Amino acid sequence: MGANDPSMPDQKPTTRWHFSMIPIYMAIGSPSLLATLVALSLGANVADIGAMTAAGAVATFVFSTVWGRLSDFSGRRKRYLLLFFMALGPVFLTLSMVNSVPQLILLYTLLVGIGSGVAPIAVMYTVECSKGKGWEGGVAKYNSITSVGNILGLVVYSIGARFYETRTLFYISSIMCLLAALLLWRTGQEPEITLERHPFPVRTLRDTESLLQSMPFLHYLDLRRIKPPRNLRQLKPLQLLLLAVFVHWVGISFFGVGQTPLMKALGLSDSLILAISVGNGVASAVTFFWIAPRVKSDKIRFINRVVVARCCLVLGWAALPIFLSHPVSFVFVFPLVISIFFNIFYAVIWLPITNFAISQAPLDRKGSIIGELMSVMGISNAIGSVLGGLAITAYGYTVGFVAASMIAFLAFPIISRINIMESN
């Protein structure tokens, strides 16, 4: 019997290795925010921030699927995570020494390319360690623990930014990666390899060549296979889900690239911006742990309401530039409150998306599907970041944020055709 055989009774999950996710997410939970603050200190504009975010998103698009695919074929989860943790430490150390925007973009892209493998492999590691039908709860617990790591990292960084230059905070990230590797090595065990996963050990150059011939992202880059459907009814539920995620996150990324530059323009310090992110992290953790798992509604209206709410919050950000000409001392309250609600809605919508994708995937491609989901988010982030950076630089924050809200809302009719809350 495989470790994930539905006929097996639920067993106590062997997820002590989850503690290693706390230090690693202290490091990788918010590198884009730190990189953005460093870039702004080096003289970058919103278009530069968009280019950096897009470069990282392309790396996510390519490598998250690659890492998930390699892990599925080799049948190893822990070893890949250890490799990533050990590789990320030196990259963070090098990031602390950058002195130009191009250097920062290059190293940030490398960082994201390596780190993009953590989420898809760790999620499937969680599913396989759950040893029963309660893997949804395991995924929710994993999301909560990663949120805790992200919060702790932001707390440390927000305090450190008050006393040290922001780029030196990458030293802490490097140390956390090494600590995570040590914890995983001591507490993690490779899950049982089931027959359904068809493990394919990659030991030689010939093995690697055979594997790369079936790489999903190379398949996506073949433009000859792209045949747009005449209507949404031709798409399967999982395809509709990926399309909705793509459209919605293009709009969110279009808006997101301007958040930190706007807060800096409003006069907020690096430490205060990081502190606002702490509040966002707390909201996400509480929602992932308490609220999202308890949402049992199977009505698509609920998800659509979340989409509409997120679009409305983006419009709330569009009103904040008024404080550029009419400054007030408590301006930080507005991005804080809006961001907290935005992250609550993110957690509510993301957990059912992840569970639905896993439930719809074949047994031997579940890790790959999570990687593909991350890839879709990556390419949408790339497109949205570039367009958003150019639009905000050319037309200002208000016009850019309004356009972002309209793009994100286009996911509404797509989601209406699927029921994300049902994991068949």
C-alpha positions as CSV (number, residue, x, y, z in Angstrom):
1,M,0.0,0.0,0.0
2,G,1.3,3.5,-0.8
3,A,1.6,6.2,1.8
4,N,-1.4,8.0,0.3
5,D,-3.7,5.1,-0.4
6,P,-7.2,6.3,0.3
7,S,-8.1,2.9,1.7
8,M,-5.7,3.3,4.6
9,P,-7.0,4.6,7.9
10,D,-5.8,8.0,8.9
11,Q,-2.5,8.0,10.8
12,K,-0.8,10.6,12.8
13,P,1.0,12.8,10.4
14,T,4.9,12.7,10.5
15,T,5.4,16.4,10.0
16,R,7.9,17.4,12.6
17,W,10.0,18.7,9.7
18,H,7.4,21.5,9.4
19,F,9.5,23.4,12.1
20,S,12.2,23.8,9.4
21,M,9.7,25.9,7.5
22,I,9.8,28.6,10.1
23,P,13.4,29.7,9.6
24,I,13.3,29.2,5.8
25,Y,10.2,31.3,5.5
26,M,11.8,33.9,7.7
27,A,14.3,34.1,4.9
28,I,12.2,33.6,1.7
29,G,8.9,34.9,3.0
30,S,9.5,38.5,2.0
31,P,12.6,38.8,-0.2
32,S,10.7,40.9,-2.7
33,L,9.9,43.5,-0.1
34,L,13.5,43.7,1.1
35,A,14.8,43.7,-2.5
36,T,12.3,46.5,-3.4
37,L,13.5,48.6,-0.4
38,V,17.1,48.1,-1.3
39,A,16.4,48.9,-5.0
40,L,14.6,52.2,-4.0
41,S,17.7,53.1,-1.8
42,L,19.8,52.6,-4.9
43,G,17.7,55.0,-7.0
44,A,15.3,52.6,-8.7
45,N,11.9,53.9,-10.0
46,V,8.6,52.0,-10.3
47,A,9.5,50.7,-13.8
48,D,12.8,49.3,-12.4
49,I,10.8,47.6,-9.6
50,G,8.5,46.2,-12.2
51,A,11.4,44.8,-14.2
52,M,12.9,43.2,-11.1
53,T,9.6,41.7,-10.0
54,A,9.0,40.4,-13.6
55,A,12.5,38.8,-13.8
56,G,11.8,37.0,-10.5
57,A,8.3,36.0,-11.8
58,V,9.7,34.5,-15.0
59,A,12.2,32.5,-12.8
60,T,9.2,31.2,-10.8
61,F,7.3,30.3,-14.0
62,V,10.2,28.2,-15.3
63,F,11.7,26.7,-12.2
64,S,8.8,25.9,-10.0
65,T,7.5,23.4,-12.5
66,V,11.0,22.1,-13.2
67,W,11.7,21.4,-9.5
68,G,8.2,19.9,-8.9
69,R,8.8,17.6,-12.0
70,L,12.2,16.5,-10.9
71,S,11.0,15.7,-7.4
72,D,8.1,13.7,-8.8
73,F,10.3,11.7,-11.1
74,S,13.1,11.1,-8.6
75,G,10.6,10.3,-5.8
76,R,12.6,12.5,-3.4
77,R,11.3,15.5,-1.4
78,K,13.6,16.0,1.6
79,R,16.8,15.9,-0.5
80,Y,15.6,18.6,-2.8
81,L,14.5,20.8,0.0
82,L,17.9,20.4,1.7
83,L,19.6,21.3,-1.6
84,F,17.5,24.5,-1.9
85,F,18.1,25.5,1.7
86,M,21.9,25.1,1.4
87,A,22.0,26.9,-2.0
88,L,19.9,29.9,-0.8
89,G,22.3,30.8,2.1
90,P,25.2,32.0,-0.2
91,V,22.8,33.9,-2.5
92,F,21.4,35.9,0.4
93,L,24.9,36.6,1.6
94,T,25.9,38.0,-1.9
95,L,22.7,40.1,-2.0
96,S,23.9,42.0,1.1
97,M,26.9,43.3,-1.0
98,V,25.1,44.7,-4.1
99,N,25.7,48.3,-5.0
100,S,23.7,48.7,-8.2
101,V,20.2,48.0,-9.5
102,P,21.3,45.6,-12.3
103,Q,23.3,43.5,-9.8
104,L,20.3,43.4,-7.5
105,I,18.0,42.3,-10.3
106,L,20.4,39.5,-11.4
107,L,20.8,38.1,-7.8
108,Y,17.2,38.4,-7.0
109,T,16.3,36.4,-10.1
110,L,18.7,33.7,-9.0
111,L,17.3,33.7,-5.5
112,V,13.7,33.3,-6.7
113,G,14.7,30.7,-9.3
114,I,16.1,28.5,-6.5
115,G,13.5,29.3,-3.9
116,S,10.6,28.6,-6.2
117,G,11.1,24.9,-5.7
118,V,10.4,25.1,-1.9
119,A,6.6,25.6,-2.0
120,P,5.5,22.9,-4.6
121,I,7.8,20.2,-3.1
122,A,7.1,21.1,0.5
123,V,3.3,21.0,-0.2
124,M,3.6,17.5,-1.7
125,Y,5.9,16.4,1.1
126,T,3.2,17.5,3.5
127,V,0.5,15.6,1.6
128,E,2.6,12.4,1.5
129,C,3.6,12.6,5.2
130,S,-0.1,12.9,6.2
131,K,-0.6,9.2,5.4
132,G,-4.4,9.4,5.0
133,K,-7.4,11.4,3.8
134,G,-6.7,14.4,6.1
135,W,-4.1,16.0,3.8
136,E,-6.2,19.1,3.4
137,G,-5.7,19.8,7.1
138,G,-2.0,19.2,6.6
139,V,-1.8,21.7,3.8
140,A,-3.6,24.2,6.0
141,K,-1.2,23.6,8.8
142,Y,1.7,24.0,6.4
143,N,0.4,27.3,5.3
144,S,0.0,28.5,8.9
145,I,3.5,27.5,9.8
146,T,5.0,29.3,6.8
147,S,3.0,32.4,7.7
148,V,4.4,32.2,11.2
149,G,7.9,32.1,9.7
150,N,7.1,35.0,7.5
151,I,5.8,37.0,10.4
152,L,8.9,36.3,12.6
153,G,11.1,37.3,9.7
154,L,9.3,40.6,9.2
155,V,9.4,41.3,12.9
156,V,13.2,40.8,13.0
157,Y,13.7,42.8,9.8
158,S,11.5,45.7,11.0
159,I,13.5,45.9,14.2
160,G,16.8,45.5,12.4
161,A,15.9,48.2,9.9
162,R,15.7,50.8,12.6
163,F,19.4,50.3,13.4
164,Y,21.1,48.9,10.3
165,E,21.1,49.5,6.5
166,T,18.3,47.4,4.9
167,R,20.7,45.4,2.7
168,T,22.6,44.0,5.7
169,L,19.4,42.2,6.8
170,F,20.2,39.6,4.1
171,Y,22.8,38.3,6.5
172,I,20.0,37.2,8.8
173,S,18.3,35.5,5.9
174,S,21.5,33.6,5.1
175,I,21.8,32.3,8.6
176,M,18.1,31.2,8.7
177,C,18.6,29.1,5.5
178,L,21.4,27.2,7.2
179,L,19.3,26.7,10.3
180,A,16.4,25.4,8.2
181,A,18.7,22.9,6.5
182,L,19.9,21.6,9.9
183,L,16.3,21.3,11.3
184,L,15.1,19.5,8.2
185,W,18.1,17.1,8.2
186,R,17.4,16.2,11.8
187,T,13.6,15.9,11.8
188,G,12.6,15.0,8.2
189,Q,12.2,11.6,6.6
190,E,11.6,10.7,3.0
191,P,8.0,9.6,2.5
192,E,7.3,6.2,1.0
193,I,7.5,6.1,-2.8
194,T,4.3,4.8,-4.2
195,L,3.9,2.8,-7.4
196,E,1.7,5.6,-8.8
197,R,4.5,8.1,-8.7
198,H,6.7,6.1,-11.1
199,P,10.0,7.3,-9.6
200,F,12.6,8.0,-12.2
201,P,16.1,8.4,-10.7
202,V,18.1,11.1,-12.5
203,R,21.7,9.8,-12.2
204,T,23.2,10.4,-15.7
205,L,23.2,12.9,-18.5
206,R,21.0,10.6,-20.5
207,D,18.5,10.5,-17.7
208,T,18.5,14.3,-17.5
209,E,18.0,14.5,-21.3
210,S,15.0,12.1,-21.2
211,L,13.5,14.1,-18.4
212,L,13.9,17.5,-20.0
213,Q,12.1,16.2,-23.1
214,S,8.9,16.1,-21.1
215,M,9.3,19.3,-19.2
216,P,6.0,21.1,-18.9
217,F,7.4,24.6,-19.4
218,L,9.1,23.6,-22.7
219,H,5.7,22.3,-23.8
220,Y,4.1,25.6,-22.9
221,L,6.7,27.5,-25.0
222,D,5.7,25.7,-28.2
223,L,3.4,28.3,-29.7
224,R,2.1,25.8,-32.3
225,R,0.1,24.0,-29.6
226,I,-1.7,27.1,-28.4
227,K,-5.3,26.9,-29.6
228,P,-7.6,29.3,-27.8
229,P,-11.0,27.8,-27.1
230,R,-14.0,29.3,-28.7
231,N,-15.7,29.5,-25.4
232,L,-15.0,28.7,-21.7
233,R,-17.2,25.6,-21.9
234,Q,-14.4,23.8,-23.8
235,L,-12.1,24.1,-20.8
236,K,-11.9,21.5,-18.0
237,P,-12.3,22.6,-14.4
238,L,-8.6,22.6,-13.7
239,Q,-7.9,24.6,-16.9
240,L,-10.5,27.1,-15.9
241,L,-8.9,27.4,-12.5
242,L,-5.5,28.1,-13.9
243,L,-7.0,30.7,-16.3
244,A,-8.8,32.4,-13.5
245,V,-5.7,32.5,-11.4
246,F,-3.7,33.9,-14.3
247,V,-6.2,36.7,-15.1
248,H,-6.7,37.7,-11.4
249,W,-3.1,37.7,-10.5
250,V,-2.1,39.8,-13.6
251,G,-4.3,42.5,-12.1
252,I,-3.0,42.0,-8.6
253,S,0.6,42.1,-9.7
254,F,-0.2,45.2,-11.9
255,F,-1.2,46.9,-8.7
256,G,1.3,45.3,-6.3
257,V,4.4,46.6,-8.0
258,G,3.4,50.1,-6.9
259,Q,2.6,49.4,-3.2
260,T,6.0,49.8,-1.7
261,P,7.1,52.8,-3.8
262,L,3.8,54.6,-2.9
263,M,4.4,54.0,0.8
264,K,8.0,55.3,0.4
265,A,6.6,58.4,-1.5
266,L,4.2,59.0,1.4
267,G,7.1,59.2,3.8
268,L,7.0,55.9,5.5
269,S,10.4,54.5,6.7
270,D,11.7,51.1,5.8
271,S,11.1,49.9,9.4
272,L,7.5,51.1,9.3
273,I,6.8,49.5,5.9
274,L,8.2,46.2,7.3
275,A,6.1,46.6,10.4
276,I,3.0,47.0,8.2
277,S,3.9,43.7,6.6
278,V,4.0,42.1,10.0
279,G,0.3,43.0,10.4
280,N,-0.3,41.5,7.0
281,G,1.5,38.3,7.9
282,V,-0.5,38.0,11.2
283,A,-3.7,38.4,9.3
284,S,-2.7,35.7,6.8
285,A,-1.6,33.2,9.5
286,V,-4.8,33.6,11.5
287,T,-6.9,33.2,8.3
288,F,-5.0,30.2,7.0
289,F,-5.2,28.5,10.5
290,W,-8.7,29.4,11.7
291,I,-10.9,30.9,9.0
292,A,-10.0,29.3,5.6
293,P,-10.2,25.6,6.8
294,R,-13.7,26.3,8.3
295,V,-15.1,27.8,5.1
296,K,-17.4,24.9,3.9
297,S,-19.7,26.8,1.5
298,D,-19.9,25.1,-1.9
299,K,-21.6,28.2,-3.4
300,I,-19.5,30.0,-6.1
301,R,-21.0,33.2,-4.9
302,F,-18.7,33.2,-1.9
303,I,-15.5,33.0,-4.0
304,N,-16.8,35.7,-6.4
305,R,-17.5,37.9,-3.4
306,V,-13.9,37.5,-2.4
307,V,-12.7,38.5,-5.9
308,V,-14.9,41.6,-5.8
309,A,-13.7,42.5,-2.3
310,R,-10.0,42.3,-3.4
311,C,-10.8,44.5,-6.4
312,C,-12.5,47.0,-4.2
313,L,-9.4,47.1,-1.8
314,V,-7.2,47.8,-4.8
315,L,-9.5,50.8,-5.5
316,G,-8.9,51.8,-1.9
317,W,-5.2,52.0,-2.6
318,A,-6.0,54.2,-5.7
319,A,-7.3,56.9,-3.3
320,L,-4.1,57.0,-1.2
321,P,-2.1,59.3,-3.6
322,I,-4.3,62.2,-2.4
323,F,-2.0,62.2,0.7
324,L,1.0,63.1,-1.5
325,S,-0.4,66.6,-1.8
326,H,-2.3,66.6,1.5
327,P,0.1,64.9,4.0
328,V,-1.2,63.7,7.4
329,S,0.8,62.2,10.3
330,F,-1.3,59.0,10.5
331,V,-1.2,58.1,6.8
332,F,0.4,54.7,7.6
333,V,-3.0,53.6,9.1
334,F,-4.6,53.5,5.6
335,P,-2.2,51.0,3.9
336,L,-2.1,49.0,7.1
337,V,-5.9,48.5,7.3
338,I,-6.3,47.9,3.6
339,S,-3.4,45.5,3.5
340,I,-4.7,43.4,6.4
341,F,-8.1,42.9,4.8
342,F,-6.4,42.2,1.5
343,N,-4.3,39.4,3.0
344,I,-7.3,37.9,4.8
345,F,-9.1,37.6,1.5
346,Y,-6.0,36.2,-0.1
347,A,-5.8,33.4,2.4
348,V,-9.5,32.6,2.1
349,I,-9.2,32.2,-1.7
350,W,-5.8,30.6,-1.9
351,L,-6.4,27.5,0.3
352,P,-9.4,26.2,-1.7
353,I,-7.5,26.9,-5.0
354,T,-4.5,24.8,-3.8
355,N,-6.7,21.9,-2.5
356,F,-8.8,21.9,-5.7
357,A,-5.6,21.7,-7.9
358,I,-4.2,18.8,-5.8
359,S,-7.5,16.9,-5.9
360,Q,-7.9,17.2,-9.7
361,A,-4.3,16.2,-10.5
362,P,-3.3,12.6,-11.5
363,L,-1.5,10.7,-8.7
364,D,1.9,10.8,-10.5
365,R,1.6,14.6,-11.3
366,K,0.4,16.2,-8.1
367,G,3.7,17.9,-7.4
368,S,4.0,19.0,-11.0
369,I,0.5,20.5,-10.9
370,I,1.4,22.6,-7.8
371,G,4.5,23.6,-9.7
372,E,2.3,24.5,-12.7
373,L,0.0,26.5,-10.5
374,M,3.0,28.5,-9.1
375,S,4.2,28.9,-12.7
376,V,0.9,30.4,-13.8
377,M,1.2,32.8,-10.9
378,G,4.8,33.5,-11.9
379,I,4.0,34.4,-15.5
380,S,1.0,36.5,-14.5
381,N,3.2,38.3,-12.0
382,A,5.8,38.9,-14.7
383,I,3.2,40.4,-17.1
384,G,1.4,42.4,-14.4
385,S,4.6,43.8,-12.9
386,V,6.0,45.0,-16.2
387,L,2.7,46.5,-17.4
388,G,2.0,48.0,-13.9
389,G,5.5,49.5,-13.6
390,L,5.2,51.1,-17.0
391,A,1.7,52.4,-16.4
392,I,2.3,53.8,-13.0
393,T,5.5,55.5,-14.1
394,A,3.7,57.0,-17.1
395,Y,0.2,57.8,-15.6
396,G,0.6,57.8,-11.9
397,Y,-0.5,55.6,-9.0
398,T,-4.3,56.3,-9.2
399,V,-4.7,55.4,-12.9
400,G,-2.5,52.4,-12.5
401,F,-4.4,51.0,-9.5
402,V,-7.8,51.6,-11.1
403,A,-6.7,49.7,-14.2
404,A,-5.3,46.9,-12.0
405,S,-8.7,46.5,-10.3
406,M,-10.5,46.3,-13.6
407,I,-8.1,43.6,-14.9
408,A,-8.4,41.5,-11.6
409,F,-12.2,41.6,-11.9
410,L,-12.1,39.8,-15.2
411,A,-11.6,36.6,-13.3
412,F,-15.2,36.9,-12.0
413,P,-16.9,35.3,-15.1
414,I,-14.3,32.6,-15.3
415,I,-14.6,31.5,-11.7
416,S,-18.4,31.5,-12.1
417,R,-18.1,28.4,-14.3
418,I,-16.3,26.2,-11.7
419,N,-16.8,25.3,-8.1
420,I,-13.5,25.7,-6.4
421,M,-14.8,24.5,-3.1
422,E,-15.5,21.0,-4.3
423,S,-12.4,18.8,-4.5
424,N,-13.6,15.8,-6.4
